[in-house]
Amino acid sequence: EAKNAFIGIEVKHIPSKIYWETSGGLEFNASEIGKIKDIVLCGPGFAEGATAYLPASGSVGIKAMNGGGLIETDNVGIVGFESGFLSENNSQMNTDGSIVSACRNGFVSDKNSYISSKHTIASGCYDGYKANNQSTMNNSYSISVANENDGVVISDNSSANSSFGLSLLNGGYGYHTNNESSIQLTRGTSTSELNTTLADLGIHGVSLDRRYRDSDKSGSFAFRNGLSGVYAENSTVYGSNSRSSYNNNAGYFINRNSHIDGHRMNAYFNGISNDTD
C-alpha cells in the first residue's frame, strides 16, 4: 500500500522568529486567518542602533482592521513594535495565551472592536492592555507587569473583563477606566455573594486575618503600582472581592461621577488617599 512509503518519516515543526527592521508585522485587512502558532515577531525596537525607548513608529506586530480577524494564537510572542496586537475598526482577535513585551502598547482593541487576551502577559510596555473608542476586551486571567504607564486602561465608552488578573509594578495605575467606561475585576457572581461560608470553600482561620477578613479573594489584584491600584473617572468598576495593596497612592481612587461595586473588596497598606500627577 502507498502508506508504507511514509513509514519512518517524521515531520517536525520548528518554532520560528521573524524580524522586521523597519515597520513590518502581520496585517489582516477585511480578512480572517485561522491560527498563528509557535512564532516570535521582533519589530523595529530590536533594529541595530535602536534606542531603549519604546517604539512610536506606527508599527504593529499583528493587526486586524476593517472587519478583519484572527481566530486563534498558540505560543506567540511579540516584541519591539508600537503595538503588539491591535484589533481596530470593527475587527475581532483571539490572542489567548500570547506574550507581548517591549512594545508601546501591548494588547489593544480600538474603534468598535474586540480582543480576547485571556491567559496572557504584557510586560515592559508603556500600557499593557488598552480598550478605546467603544471597544471591548476580555483579558481575564492575565498579568500586566512592569509597564511604564498603566497596567490596564479602558477609555471612551469601552468595557473590559479583567477578572482573575494581576496588575503589578506598573509606573501608573494598575487598573484605569475613564470616560463612561467599565471594568470588571471579579467573577459575575462571587462565592461570598452566594452566601457561601469560608468553611465551604475549605478556607480556615481567614476570619481572624484583619487584612482580608471574609473576602474569598476571587477578584483581581493590583499590587505595588506607582499611582493607585484601581482608578475610575466618570466610569464604573465591578470590584467585589478584589484586592489592592502596597500601591504608592490609593488602593481604590473612585473619582468624578464614578461608581464602584466593591462587595468585600480589600485595600491594604497603600500610600495616600489621593493621587498626585
Buried (B, 14 or more C-beta within 10 A) or exposed (E): EEEEEEEEEEEEEEEEEEBBEEBBBBEBEEEBBEEBEEBBBBBBBBBEEEEEEBBEBEBBBBBBBEBBBBEBBEEBBBBBBBBBBBBBBBBBBBBBBBBBBBBBBBBBBBBBBBBBBBBBBBBBBBBBBBBBBBBBBBBBBBBBBBBBBBBBBBBBBBBBBBBBBBBBBBBBBBBBBBBBBBBBBBBEEBBBBEEEEBEEBEBEEBEEEEEBEEBBBBBBBBBBBBBBBBBBBBBBBBBBBBBBBBBBBBBBBBBEEBEBEBBBBBBEEBBEEEBEE
